[in-house]
């Protein structure tokens, strides 16, 4: 069983904001595997069970607000007995150029409060993650205001492509392993820079 967690903030107020690209990927993944997004509320999250070829998966959108994501993720991991290497966390990254994705096997939170909360709750950094670049805030704009803002139509086009790429990356991680995914997608993204 694989757990795929997209990070974001609940309530319509935050839909389509930069901080919610993780939620967007989960919604896109539902479409990809052909299941209706009939999420149920469980373990402080919206949860959906599905099947990708032979692999049983759980899709999750924590509803605890970003900075407390660990409360939800640790509850899911514990109750479904998920091994950390079988979890993939998808989230926005200010330190990556808009539309780039990066895959990592493990590591620090890199300043992302949602990931920091997960690491603290699990007591481990050892879980795969896909970071989606949302770019840097313009001069004079606070980071918090920037991540909670919506994309411009031009930026949205770039992010839509990045989210599709993240779906491809999830499949490669599940069926070919994290190393192959890093080699395939991280190097492909380097070519864009």
C-alpha positions as CSV (number, residue, x, y, z in Angstrom):
1,X,0.0,0.0,0.0
2,X,1.2,3.5,-0.9
3,X,0.2,6.7,0.8
4,X,0.2,9.9,-1.4
5,X,-0.2,13.1,0.6
6,X,-0.7,16.5,-1.0
7,X,-0.2,19.4,1.3
8,X,-2.4,22.5,1.4
9,X,-4.9,24.5,3.4
10,X,-8.6,23.5,3.7
11,X,-11.6,25.8,2.9
12,X,-12.5,27.4,-0.4
13,X,-10.5,30.5,0.6
14,X,-7.3,28.8,-0.2
15,X,-8.3,26.9,-3.4
16,X,-5.9,27.4,-6.3
17,X,-3.3,29.2,-4.2
18,X,0.4,28.6,-4.5
19,X,0.4,26.8,-1.1
20,X,-2.2,24.3,-2.3
21,X,-0.4,22.7,-5.3
22,X,-0.2,19.5,-3.2
23,X,-4.0,19.4,-3.0
24,X,-4.2,20.1,-6.8
25,X,-2.0,17.1,-7.5
26,X,-4.2,14.8,-5.4
27,X,-7.3,16.0,-7.3
28,X,-5.5,15.5,-10.6
29,X,-4.4,12.0,-9.5
30,X,-8.1,11.0,-8.9
31,X,-8.8,11.9,-12.5
32,X,-5.7,10.0,-13.6
33,X,-6.8,6.7,-11.9
34,X,-10.4,7.2,-12.9
35,X,-12.0,7.5,-9.5
36,X,-14.6,10.1,-8.4
37,X,-13.1,12.4,-5.8
38,X,-15.5,11.0,-3.1
39,X,-13.2,11.7,-0.2
40,X,-14.2,10.8,3.3
41,X,-13.1,12.6,6.4
42,X,-10.8,10.5,8.5
43,X,-7.7,11.1,10.6
44,X,-7.9,14.9,10.2
45,X,-7.8,14.5,6.5
46,X,-9.8,13.9,3.3
47,X,-9.0,10.3,2.3
48,X,-9.6,8.3,-0.8
49,X,-8.6,4.7,-1.4
50,X,-7.8,3.7,-5.0
51,X,-6.0,1.3,-7.2
52,X,-3.2,2.1,-9.7
53,X,-2.7,-1.0,-11.8
54,X,-1.9,-3.6,-9.2
55,X,-1.0,-1.1,-6.5
56,X,-3.4,-0.2,-3.7
57,X,-3.0,3.5,-2.8
58,X,-4.4,6.0,-0.3
59,X,-4.7,9.6,-1.4
60,X,-4.8,12.2,1.4
61,X,-5.4,15.9,1.8
62,X,-4.7,16.9,5.4
63,X,-7.3,19.3,6.8
64,X,-5.3,20.6,9.8
65,X,-4.0,23.7,7.9
66,X,-0.5,23.6,6.6
67,X,1.6,24.2,9.7
68,X,0.0,21.3,11.5
69,X,0.1,18.8,8.7
70,X,2.1,16.4,10.8
71,X,-0.9,15.7,13.1
72,X,-2.9,14.3,10.1
73,X,0.0,12.5,8.4
74,X,1.2,10.7,11.5
75,X,-2.4,9.6,12.3
76,X,-2.7,8.1,8.8
77,X,0.7,6.5,8.9
78,X,0.0,5.0,12.3
79,X,-3.6,3.8,11.6
80,X,-2.8,2.3,8.2
81,X,0.6,1.0,9.3
82,X,2.4,2.7,6.4
83,X,6.2,2.4,6.0
84,X,7.7,5.8,5.5
85,X,9.4,4.7,2.3
86,X,5.9,4.0,1.0
87,X,4.7,7.5,1.5
88,X,5.1,10.4,-1.0
89,X,4.5,14.0,0.1
90,X,3.8,16.7,-2.5
91,X,4.2,20.3,-1.7
92,X,5.1,23.8,-3.0
93,X,8.6,25.2,-2.8
94,X,9.6,28.8,-2.8
95,X,13.2,28.0,-3.5
96,X,12.5,26.3,-6.8
97,X,11.8,28.2,-10.0
98,X,8.1,28.3,-11.1
99,X,7.1,25.0,-12.6
100,X,10.2,23.0,-11.8
101,X,9.8,19.8,-9.8
102,X,12.4,18.0,-7.6
103,X,12.2,14.6,-6.1
104,X,14.0,13.6,-2.9
105,X,14.3,10.4,-1.0
106,X,14.5,12.2,2.4
107,X,15.9,15.4,4.0
108,X,15.2,18.5,6.0
109,X,12.1,20.6,5.7
110,X,14.0,23.3,3.8
111,X,11.9,26.0,5.6
112,X,8.6,24.5,4.6
113,X,6.4,24.6,7.8
114,X,4.1,21.8,6.6
115,X,7.0,19.4,6.0
116,X,8.6,20.5,9.3
117,X,5.4,19.5,11.1
118,X,5.4,16.1,9.4
119,X,9.1,15.5,10.3
120,X,8.5,16.5,13.9
121,X,5.3,14.3,14.2
122,X,6.9,11.3,12.6
123,X,10.3,11.8,14.3
124,X,11.9,11.1,10.9
125,X,13.0,12.9,7.7
126,X,13.1,9.6,5.8
127,X,10.2,9.8,3.4
128,X,10.1,10.6,-0.3
129,X,8.8,13.9,-1.5
130,X,8.0,15.9,-4.6
131,X,8.6,19.6,-4.5
132,X,6.9,21.9,-7.0
133,X,8.5,25.2,-7.6
134,X,6.3,28.3,-7.1
135,X,9.0,30.8,-7.5
136,X,10.2,33.6,-5.2
137,X,8.0,36.4,-4.0
138,X,8.4,39.8,-5.7
139,X,10.5,42.4,-3.9
140,X,8.6,43.8,-1.0
141,X,6.1,40.9,-0.7
142,X,6.1,38.8,2.4
143,X,6.6,35.0,1.8
144,X,3.3,34.2,3.7
145,X,1.3,36.6,1.5
146,X,2.9,35.2,-1.6
147,X,2.3,31.5,-0.9
148,X,-1.4,32.3,-0.1
149,X,-1.9,34.2,-3.3
150,X,-3.3,32.8,-6.5
151,X,-1.3,32.2,-9.7
152,X,-1.7,34.5,-12.6
153,X,-3.2,32.9,-15.8
154,X,0.2,32.6,-17.3
155,X,1.7,31.1,-14.2
156,X,-1.3,28.7,-13.9
157,X,-0.4,27.2,-17.3
158,X,3.2,26.5,-16.1
159,X,1.9,25.0,-12.8
160,X,-0.6,22.8,-14.6
161,X,2.2,21.3,-16.6
162,X,4.3,20.8,-13.4
163,X,1.4,19.1,-11.7
164,X,1.0,16.7,-14.6
165,X,4.7,16.0,-14.4
166,X,4.3,15.3,-10.7
167,X,1.7,12.7,-11.5
168,X,4.1,11.0,-13.9
169,X,6.8,11.1,-11.2
170,X,4.5,9.5,-8.6
171,X,3.9,6.6,-11.0
172,X,7.6,6.1,-11.6
173,X,8.3,6.2,-7.8
174,X,5.7,3.6,-7.2
175,X,6.6,1.2,-10.0
176,X,10.3,1.9,-10.7
177,X,11.6,3.2,-7.5
178,X,12.7,6.6,-6.1
179,X,16.2,6.4,-7.6
180,X,14.8,6.0,-11.1
181,X,12.4,8.8,-10.5
182,X,15.1,11.2,-9.3
183,X,17.3,10.3,-12.3
184,X,14.5,10.8,-14.8
185,X,12.8,13.9,-13.5
186,X,15.5,15.8,-11.6
187,X,17.8,15.7,-14.7
188,X,15.0,16.5,-17.1
189,X,14.2,19.6,-15.0
190,X,17.8,20.7,-14.9
191,X,17.7,20.9,-18.7
192,X,15.1,23.6,-18.4
193,X,17.2,26.0,-16.4
